[in-house]
Each structure stands twice: as C-alpha cells, then as structure tokens.
C-alpha cells in the first residue's frame, strides 16, 4: 500500500507549490488584464466584472475552475502572458472558421421556413461583430433559439460553443437538403402544424421517418410512413429484444447514409445518435402495441 502511494505521488504532474505559483501568476495576469480593461484608469472593478474577466482568462488559456492537475501542469514554467496571447490567436482562428461555417449555412440553408432558425442565424451573424474576445472570450453575444436534435453541452463556452453549434446545424441541414423539400414540409406539417413559428427541430422528424423506411428496406426518399408502414415496423421490432432493436436501428442509420450518399463519419454518427435516442421511446410504445407519433404519415399538398 505504501509503495502504491509512493508511485501515485511520483506520477502526480503538479505539486502544491506549482499550484500556488500558478495561482499567483494568474492573479498577476488578471490584474494586468483589468488594467487594460479600464484603460489604466483603475485597478479595481466590480466583483462581477472581475469574475468575468478571470473566467475569460481561464477560457483563453483553455482552463476551468475544475481543471485537472494534468491540465495545470502544461503551465509549469510557462510565461502566462505569452500563453494568453497564443490563446487569443487561437480564438481568432476559431472565429474565422466559425464565420466560414455561418456563411456556408446561410448560403446552403434548406428552403424550409422556420422563424427560430432564421433569428438564430441573424443573431450569430451580428455576434461576430460584437464578440469582445480579448476580455470576455467565454461569452459570445447572441441568442440561440433554434433547437438542435443533439444540443451542444452547456459547458461549451464562447466561440467553441458557436463552432460546435454550427457544425451540428450544418450536419442537420445537409441531410434535409438531400430530400425533396415539398415532402419535408408536408412531413413537418404533420409533426407540428406550426413548424414555422414554434421552437421545433426540422431534422428529427425527417431523419426518424427515413430510419423507419430503411428498417423496412424501402426507398427512403418518399419520406412517408403511412399506417401500413407503421404496422410493418411494429411487427418487425416487436419480436426482438431491446438489444436487437438497437442494432436494427443502427443498421437502418447505415442504410439511410448509403441511400443518401452520406460519407461523412460525423454525419453518420449524428444519425446513429438519433437512432439510439429513439430506442427507449420505441421500447415503451411497443408495450402499448403502437408506434403512433414516432413514424409519421402525410399527404402531398
């Protein structure tokens, strides 16, 4: 036991003295950044502002209040001011990437009206000009109203949140663009009559119906799952274990990607995550003898 403790102590990448030294240097950096923020007029700011400035420094250095010893060890003997400026340059590169993704999304947005999506894209566009990344890098100024099928974790901050959000949004948009827009709209109207005005996700109903048709080995481009198809899907899954249903839906995701010509591993993983999330709902509904509300039918209007 003593030998094990000795090994653990030897493997510790950051000592208590190292931690105290880093805390002191962070305080010095925070004081300097505060002086820059006040343009030298004062070395003190309200407590809330000081906390925000420190949070921005930590984010720029890719640290957090709960950083592990391994993360902290990266800064042993490192000039924090130089590390901070390097972090600023990294953020600037991320901003440039995010702008390109935003522009791509605006140019290639599927022709389906949704107010929350339009408002979100406009807000992100304005946010690029208002992003004070030198002092408040952890806060990107915009309103994200449009709900993704798979939300970005709240722990993701600043431009990293925007990058992740836009990448996921483009993944969803890419799948929607591969279907006939009229059929998508008819399906969305079946899922939510006010799909234009409500905070709904456009990807999930379309991808879910595609998964259902793929389960049956049918042409997914029709997007429609009438009562007959729903009955067939229910019969196909009812006699299987939860484990078998999971793999059946994962296989359906592969089939959807094959039919649509989707080669991106990221897009495939995104669709498989949806397939996985459907499993508990399907398992519960099968006990009631119905899959009503999962796979939807519509008429072309």
C-alpha positions as CSV (number, residue, x, y, z in Angstrom):
1,X,0.0,0.0,0.0
2,X,2.8,2.4,0.9
3,X,4.6,1.6,-2.4
4,X,1.3,2.3,-4.3
5,X,1.0,5.7,-2.6
6,X,4.7,6.4,-3.4
7,X,4.1,5.6,-7.1
8,X,0.9,7.8,-7.2
9,X,2.9,10.7,-5.6
10,X,5.7,10.3,-8.2
11,X,3.2,10.3,-11.0
12,X,1.4,13.5,-9.8
13,X,2.1,16.1,-12.6
14,X,1.5,19.1,-10.4
15,X,2.6,19.8,-6.8
16,X,1.0,22.1,-4.3
17,X,3.9,24.6,-4.8
18,X,3.2,24.5,-8.5
19,X,-0.4,25.2,-7.9
20,X,0.3,28.2,-5.6
21,X,2.7,29.5,-8.1
22,X,0.2,29.3,-10.9
23,X,-2.5,30.9,-8.8
24,X,-0.1,33.8,-8.1
25,X,0.7,34.2,-11.8
26,X,-3.0,34.1,-12.7
27,X,-3.7,36.9,-10.2
28,X,-0.9,39.0,-11.8
29,X,-2.3,38.3,-15.3
30,X,-5.8,39.2,-14.1
31,X,-4.6,42.4,-12.6
32,X,-2.9,43.4,-15.8
33,X,-6.0,42.5,-17.9
34,X,-8.1,44.5,-15.5
35,X,-5.9,47.5,-16.1
36,X,-6.2,47.1,-19.8
37,X,-10.0,46.8,-19.5
38,X,-10.2,50.0,-17.6
39,X,-7.6,51.6,-19.9
40,X,-5.4,52.2,-16.9
41,X,-7.9,54.4,-15.1
42,X,-8.3,51.9,-12.2
43,X,-7.0,48.6,-11.0
44,X,-10.3,47.7,-9.4
45,X,-13.7,46.8,-10.9
46,X,-17.0,45.4,-9.5
47,X,-16.8,41.9,-8.2
48,X,-19.0,40.5,-11.0
49,X,-16.8,42.1,-13.7
50,X,-13.6,40.8,-12.0
51,X,-15.1,37.2,-12.1
52,X,-16.0,37.6,-15.7
53,X,-12.5,38.8,-16.6
54,X,-11.0,35.9,-14.8
55,X,-13.4,33.4,-16.5
56,X,-12.3,34.9,-19.8
57,X,-8.6,34.4,-19.0
58,X,-9.2,30.8,-17.9
59,X,-11.2,30.1,-21.1
60,X,-8.5,31.7,-23.3
61,X,-5.9,29.5,-21.6
62,X,-8.2,26.5,-22.0
63,X,-8.6,26.1,-18.3
64,X,-11.6,25.9,-16.0
65,X,-12.1,26.2,-12.2
66,X,-12.1,22.4,-12.2
67,X,-9.1,21.8,-14.3
68,X,-7.2,18.6,-13.7
69,X,-3.6,18.5,-12.5
70,X,-2.6,17.3,-16.0
71,X,-4.2,20.5,-17.5
72,X,-2.5,22.7,-15.0
73,X,0.9,21.0,-15.5
74,X,1.0,22.5,-19.0
75,X,1.8,25.9,-17.5
76,X,4.6,24.9,-15.2
77,X,7.4,27.4,-16.0
78,X,5.4,28.9,-18.9
79,X,5.0,32.7,-19.3
80,X,1.2,33.1,-18.8
81,X,1.1,36.4,-20.8
82,X,2.6,34.6,-23.9
83,X,0.3,31.7,-23.4
84,X,-2.6,34.1,-23.1
85,X,-1.7,35.9,-26.4
86,X,-1.3,32.5,-28.1
87,X,-4.8,31.6,-26.8
88,X,-6.1,34.9,-28.3
89,X,-4.6,33.9,-31.7
90,X,-6.3,30.5,-31.4
91,X,-9.6,32.2,-30.7
92,X,-9.1,34.4,-33.7
93,X,-8.6,31.4,-35.9
94,X,-11.7,29.8,-34.5
95,X,-13.7,33.0,-35.2
96,X,-12.6,32.8,-38.8
97,X,-13.6,29.2,-39.1
98,X,-17.0,29.9,-37.4
99,X,-17.6,32.8,-39.9
100,X,-17.0,30.4,-42.8
101,X,-19.4,27.8,-41.3
102,X,-22.0,30.5,-40.7
103,X,-21.7,31.8,-44.3
104,X,-21.9,28.3,-45.7
105,X,-25.1,27.7,-43.6
106,X,-26.6,31.0,-44.8
107,X,-25.9,30.1,-48.4
108,X,-27.0,26.5,-48.3
109,X,-29.9,26.7,-45.8
110,X,-32.7,24.3,-46.8
111,X,-35.7,26.2,-48.2
112,X,-37.9,25.5,-45.2
113,X,-39.2,28.4,-43.3
114,X,-38.6,28.4,-39.5
115,X,-38.5,31.7,-37.6
116,X,-36.3,30.5,-34.7
117,X,-33.7,29.2,-37.2
118,X,-33.7,32.5,-39.2
119,X,-33.5,34.5,-36.0
120,X,-30.6,32.4,-34.6
121,X,-28.6,32.8,-37.8
122,X,-29.1,36.5,-37.8
123,X,-28.1,36.8,-34.2
124,X,-24.9,34.7,-34.7
125,X,-24.0,36.9,-37.7
126,X,-24.4,40.1,-35.5
127,X,-22.5,38.4,-32.7
128,X,-19.3,38.2,-34.7
129,X,-19.1,42.0,-34.7
130,X,-19.9,42.3,-31.0
131,X,-17.7,39.5,-29.7
132,X,-15.2,41.0,-27.2
133,X,-12.9,38.0,-27.1
134,X,-10.0,39.9,-25.5
135,X,-11.9,40.5,-22.3
136,X,-15.0,38.3,-22.4
137,X,-13.9,35.4,-24.6
138,X,-16.1,32.9,-22.8
139,X,-19.3,34.8,-23.8
140,X,-20.4,35.0,-27.4
141,X,-23.1,37.6,-27.7
142,X,-26.1,36.0,-29.5
143,X,-29.4,34.4,-28.9
144,X,-29.6,30.7,-29.8
145,X,-33.3,29.9,-30.2
146,X,-33.2,27.1,-32.7
147,X,-33.1,23.7,-31.1
148,X,-30.7,21.1,-32.4
149,X,-31.5,17.4,-32.5
150,X,-28.5,16.9,-30.3
151,X,-27.8,20.1,-28.2
152,X,-24.3,21.4,-27.6
153,X,-23.2,20.9,-24.0
154,X,-23.8,23.9,-21.8
155,X,-20.2,23.5,-20.5
156,X,-19.0,24.5,-24.0
157,X,-18.3,28.3,-24.0
158,X,-17.5,31.2,-26.2
159,X,-16.6,30.6,-29.8
160,X,-16.2,26.9,-29.1
161,X,-20.0,26.7,-28.5
162,X,-20.7,28.6,-31.7
163,X,-18.4,26.3,-33.7
164,X,-20.0,23.2,-32.3
165,X,-23.5,24.6,-32.8
166,X,-22.8,25.5,-36.5
167,X,-21.2,22.2,-37.2
168,X,-24.2,20.3,-35.9
169,X,-26.6,22.6,-37.7
170,X,-24.7,22.0,-41.0
171,X,-24.9,18.3,-40.4
172,X,-28.7,18.5,-40.0
173,X,-29.1,20.9,-42.9
174,X,-27.0,18.6,-45.2
175,X,-29.4,15.7,-44.6
176,X,-32.5,17.8,-45.1
177,X,-31.1,19.1,-48.4
178,X,-30.9,15.5,-49.7
179,X,-34.7,15.1,-49.6
180,X,-37.4,16.7,-51.7
181,X,-38.3,20.0,-50.0
182,X,-42.0,19.6,-50.6
183,X,-42.1,16.2,-48.9
184,X,-40.1,17.6,-46.0
185,X,-42.5,20.4,-45.5
186,X,-45.5,18.0,-45.6
187,X,-43.9,15.8,-43.0
188,X,-43.0,18.7,-40.8
189,X,-46.6,20.0,-41.0
190,X,-47.8,16.5,-39.9
191,X,-45.4,16.6,-37.0
192,X,-46.2,20.2,-36.0
193,X,-48.8,22.3,-37.9
194,X,-47.0,25.5,-36.8
195,X,-43.5,24.3,-37.6
196,X,-42.6,27.7,-39.0
197,X,-43.3,29.6,-35.7
198,X,-42.6,27.0,-33.0
199,X,-39.3,26.1,-31.5
200,X,-39.1,22.8,-33.2
201,X,-36.2,20.9,-34.8
202,X,-36.6,20.3,-38.5
203,X,-34.1,17.4,-38.7
204,X,-35.6,14.9,-36.3
205,X,-39.0,14.1,-37.9
206,X,-37.3,13.7,-41.4
207,X,-34.5,11.6,-40.1
208,X,-36.8,9.5,-38.0
209,X,-39.1,8.6,-40.9
210,X,-36.1,7.9,-43.0
211,X,-34.9,5.4,-40.4
212,X,-38.3,3.7,-40.3
213,X,-38.4,3.3,-44.1
214,X,-34.8,2.0,-44.0
215,X,-35.8,-0.6,-41.4
216,X,-38.3,-2.0,-44.0
217,X,-35.8,-1.9,-46.8
218,X,-37.8,0.7,-48.7
219,X,-36.9,3.8,-50.7
220,X,-36.4,6.5,-48.0
221,X,-36.8,9.3,-50.5
222,X,-40.7,9.1,-50.2
223,X,-40.3,10.0,-46.5
224,X,-43.9,8.9,-45.8
225,X,-44.7,6.3,-43.2
226,X,-48.4,5.6,-43.6
227,X,-50.4,3.3,-41.2
228,X,-49.3,0.2,-43.2
229,X,-45.6,1.1,-42.8
230,X,-46.1,1.8,-39.1
231,X,-47.7,-1.6,-38.7
232,X,-44.9,-3.3,-40.6
233,X,-42.2,-1.5,-38.5
234,X,-44.1,-2.5,-35.3
235,X,-44.2,-6.2,-36.4
236,X,-40.5,-6.1,-37.3
237,X,-39.4,-4.8,-33.9
238,X,-42.0,-6.3,-31.6
239,X,-40.5,-9.8,-31.6
240,X,-37.0,-8.6,-30.9
241,X,-35.1,-7.9,-27.7
242,X,-34.1,-4.3,-26.8
243,X,-30.5,-5.2,-27.8
244,X,-31.7,-6.4,-31.2
245,X,-33.8,-3.3,-31.8
246,X,-30.8,-1.1,-31.0
247,X,-28.7,-2.8,-33.6
248,X,-31.6,-2.9,-36.1
249,X,-31.9,0.9,-35.8
250,X,-28.1,1.4,-36.1
251,X,-28.2,-0.7,-39.3
252,X,-31.1,1.5,-40.5
253,X,-28.9,4.5,-40.0
254,X,-26.2,3.0,-42.2
255,X,-28.8,2.3,-44.8
256,X,-30.0,5.9,-44.8
257,X,-26.5,7.1,-45.3
258,X,-26.0,4.6,-48.1
259,X,-29.2,5.7,-49.9
260,X,-28.4,9.4,-49.5
261,X,-24.7,9.1,-50.4
262,X,-23.6,10.4,-47.0
263,X,-20.0,9.6,-46.5
264,X,-19.2,11.8,-43.5
265,X,-18.5,9.8,-40.4
266,X,-19.6,12.7,-38.3
267,X,-23.0,12.8,-40.1
268,X,-23.4,9.1,-39.7
269,X,-22.6,9.2,-36.0
270,X,-25.1,12.1,-35.6
271,X,-27.8,10.0,-37.3
272,X,-26.9,6.9,-35.2
273,X,-27.2,9.0,-32.0
274,X,-30.8,9.9,-33.1
275,X,-31.4,6.2,-33.7
276,X,-30.1,5.4,-30.2
277,X,-32.3,8.1,-28.6
278,X,-35.4,6.6,-30.3
279,X,-34.9,3.2,-28.7
280,X,-36.3,3.9,-25.2
281,X,-39.4,5.6,-26.7
282,X,-39.9,2.7,-29.2
283,X,-39.5,0.1,-26.4
284,X,-42.1,1.8,-24.3
285,X,-44.6,2.2,-27.1
286,X,-44.3,-1.4,-28.2
287,X,-45.6,-2.5,-24.9
288,X,-48.7,-0.5,-25.6
289,X,-48.9,-2.1,-29.1
290,X,-48.4,1.1,-31.1
291,X,-45.7,3.3,-32.6
292,X,-48.1,6.2,-33.1
293,X,-46.3,9.5,-33.1
294,X,-42.8,8.1,-33.9
295,X,-43.1,7.4,-37.6
296,X,-45.5,9.9,-39.3
297,X,-47.7,9.9,-42.3
298,X,-48.6,12.8,-44.6
299,X,-50.4,13.7,-47.8
300,X,-48.7,15.8,-50.5
301,X,-50.4,19.2,-50.6
